[in-house]
Amino acid sequence: ECEGNCPRHHSNPPPARVDSSRSSIAATSASIMERSWKDKIVGWKDAELRNSEIVRKCHEMGKKVSHSQVTRILNKNFDVKKPYTPSSILDKDNVMPIFDLIKAAFLEDSQAKVSDLVKEIKIQFDEELSETVLKRMRKELLMERGNVRYGHSVRLANRAPRLSFCELHLNLGTMFLHHCFTDESMVYSGNHGRFVYIVKGDNSRRVKTRVKHPPSLMVWGG
């Protein structure tokens, strides 16, 4: 029988668990609320309400603000960010063509080497840029870094014939135990690495052809 000194009765209650997902949702909701009430202030001012009336409306919705805060929100200027122009580019007429060259290079090859682009810019425009400047220009083009995902890729022209071949031999009972297609390249060509640089949201360009090893390559049946 418990005499009152049982650890079960005297132990402190376990600390409340904090749900990280709920806390992040609450923080996001608070951020949205922060923007929404400020937007309402601008809307009320457009409706020709006086500052005293705007303050009263804010108090009614549970937001305590002063006249000076309302004035500060209404007078806030939103400056447009100036485009990045590297000072190391001597001829400013070359700025946009160099940006276009960098964009085209990474759209063609998402793993293009910065060092090769520096040399190409020197040849085409006679401008000497550091790799740091070029990376900053790439960032201005909204090129973000993503992890490479490898997957088996079959050339479009070979897909239909290959599928027909597989269906035919499956109907004949072929087991494909020691069969592999050799029309696809067996050696990986081009740049390969952990990262790619792609336009934000263009996740399809993260996928690269997997390196193929003939001993382990078996049938791909569509």
Contacts in CASP RR format, 6 or more apart in sequence:
PFRMAT RR
TARGET T0000
AUTHOR 0000-0000-0000
METHOD contacts of the structure
MODEL  1
ECEGNCPRHHSNPPPARVDSSRSSIAATSASIMERSWKDKIVGWKDAELR
NSEIVRKCHEMGKKVSHSQVTRILNKNFDVKKPYTPSSILDKDNVMPIFD
LIKAAFLEDSQAKVSDLVKEIKIQFDEELSETVLKRMRKELLMERGNVRY
GHSVRLANRAPRLSFCELHLNLGTMFLHHCFTDESMVYSGNHGRFVYIVK
GDNSRRVKTRVKHPPSLMVWGG
2 8 0 8 1.000
2 9 0 8 1.000
4 10 0 8 1.000
37 58 0 8 1.000
37 61 0 8 1.000
37 63 0 8 1.000
38 73 0 8 1.000
40 57 0 8 1.000
40 61 0 8 1.000
41 54 0 8 1.000
41 58 0 8 1.000
41 70 0 8 1.000
41 73 0 8 1.000
41 74 0 8 1.000
42 73 0 8 1.000
42 74 0 8 1.000
44 53 0 8 1.000
44 54 0 8 1.000
44 57 0 8 1.000
45 54 0 8 1.000
45 74 0 8 1.000
49 57 0 8 1.000
51 67 0 8 1.000
51 70 0 8 1.000
51 71 0 8 1.000
52 67 0 8 1.000
54 70 0 8 1.000
55 65 0 8 1.000
55 66 0 8 1.000
55 67 0 8 1.000
55 70 0 8 1.000
58 64 0 8 1.000
58 65 0 8 1.000
58 70 0 8 1.000
59 65 0 8 1.000
83 140 0 8 1.000
84 136 0 8 1.000
84 137 0 8 1.000
84 140 0 8 1.000
85 92 0 8 1.000
85 95 0 8 1.000
86 95 0 8 1.000
86 129 0 8 1.000
86 133 0 8 1.000
86 136 0 8 1.000
86 137 0 8 1.000
88 127 0 8 1.000
88 128 0 8 1.000
88 129 0 8 1.000
88 130 0 8 1.000
88 133 0 8 1.000
89 95 0 8 1.000
89 98 0 8 1.000
89 127 0 8 1.000
89 129 0 8 1.000
90 127 0 8 1.000
91 125 0 8 1.000
91 127 0 8 1.000
94 125 0 8 1.000
94 127 0 8 1.000
97 125 0 8 1.000
98 121 0 8 1.000
98 125 0 8 1.000
98 127 0 8 1.000
98 129 0 8 1.000
98 137 0 8 1.000
99 137 0 8 1.000
99 140 0 8 1.000
99 141 0 8 1.000
101 117 0 8 1.000
101 120 0 8 1.000
101 121 0 8 1.000
101 124 0 8 1.000
102 117 0 8 1.000
102 134 0 8 1.000
102 137 0 8 1.000
102 138 0 8 1.000
102 141 0 8 1.000
103 141 0 8 1.000
103 143 0 8 1.000
105 112 0 8 1.000
105 117 0 8 1.000
105 120 0 8 1.000
106 112 0 8 1.000
106 138 0 8 1.000
106 141 0 8 1.000
106 143 0 8 1.000
106 197 0 8 1.000
106 198 0 8 1.000
107 199 0 8 1.000
109 190 0 8 1.000
109 191 0 8 1.000
110 196 0 8 1.000
110 197 0 8 1.000
110 198 0 8 1.000
110 205 0 8 1.000
110 206 0 8 1.000
111 148 0 8 1.000
111 190 0 8 1.000
111 191 0 8 1.000
111 192 0 8 1.000
111 193 0 8 1.000
111 195 0 8 1.000
111 196 0 8 1.000
111 197 0 8 1.000
112 191 0 8 1.000
112 197 0 8 1.000
113 191 0 8 1.000
114 131 0 8 1.000
114 134 0 8 1.000
114 135 0 8 1.000
114 138 0 8 1.000
115 131 0 8 1.000
117 134 0 8 1.000
118 129 0 8 1.000
118 130 0 8 1.000
118 131 0 8 1.000
118 134 0 8 1.000
121 127 0 8 1.000
121 129 0 8 1.000
121 134 0 8 1.000
122 128 0 8 1.000
122 129 0 8 1.000
138 197 0 8 1.000
141 199 0 8 1.000
142 199 0 8 1.000
142 200 0 8 1.000
143 197 0 8 1.000
143 198 0 8 1.000
143 199 0 8 1.000
143 200 0 8 1.000
144 197 0 8 1.000
144 198 0 8 1.000
144 199 0 8 1.000
144 200 0 8 1.000
144 201 0 8 1.000
145 195 0 8 1.000
145 196 0 8 1.000
145 197 0 8 1.000
146 195 0 8 1.000
146 196 0 8 1.000
146 197 0 8 1.000
146 198 0 8 1.000
146 206 0 8 1.000
147 194 0 8 1.000
147 195 0 8 1.000
147 196 0 8 1.000
147 206 0 8 1.000
148 192 0 8 1.000
148 193 0 8 1.000
148 194 0 8 1.000
148 195 0 8 1.000
148 196 0 8 1.000
148 206 0 8 1.000
148 207 0 8 1.000
148 208 0 8 1.000
149 206 0 8 1.000
149 207 0 8 1.000
149 208 0 8 1.000
150 207 0 8 1.000
150 208 0 8 1.000
150 209 0 8 1.000
150 210 0 8 1.000
150 211 0 8 1.000
151 207 0 8 1.000
151 208 0 8 1.000
151 209 0 8 1.000
151 210 0 8 1.000
152 209 0 8 1.000
152 210 0 8 1.000
152 212 0 8 1.000
152 220 0 8 1.000
153 207 0 8 1.000
153 209 0 8 1.000
153 210 0 8 1.000
154 162 0 8 1.000
154 184 0 8 1.000
154 220 0 8 1.000
155 184 0 8 1.000
158 183 0 8 1.000
158 184 0 8 1.000
159 222 0 8 1.000
162 181 0 8 1.000
162 220 0 8 1.000
162 221 0 8 1.000
162 222 0 8 1.000
163 221 0 8 1.000
163 222 0 8 1.000
166 219 0 8 1.000
166 221 0 8 1.000
166 222 0 8 1.000
169 176 0 8 1.000
176 218 0 8 1.000
176 219 0 8 1.000
179 218 0 8 1.000
179 219 0 8 1.000
180 214 0 8 1.000
180 217 0 8 1.000
180 218 0 8 1.000
180 219 0 8 1.000
181 217 0 8 1.000
181 219 0 8 1.000
181 220 0 8 1.000
182 214 0 8 1.000
184 212 0 8 1.000
185 212 0 8 1.000
186 212 0 8 1.000
186 213 0 8 1.000
186 214 0 8 1.000
186 217 0 8 1.000
187 212 0 8 1.000
188 209 0 8 1.000
188 211 0 8 1.000
188 212 0 8 1.000
192 208 0 8 1.000
192 211 0 8 1.000
196 205 0 8 1.000
196 206 0 8 1.000
196 208 0 8 1.000
198 205 0 8 1.000
198 206 0 8 1.000
END
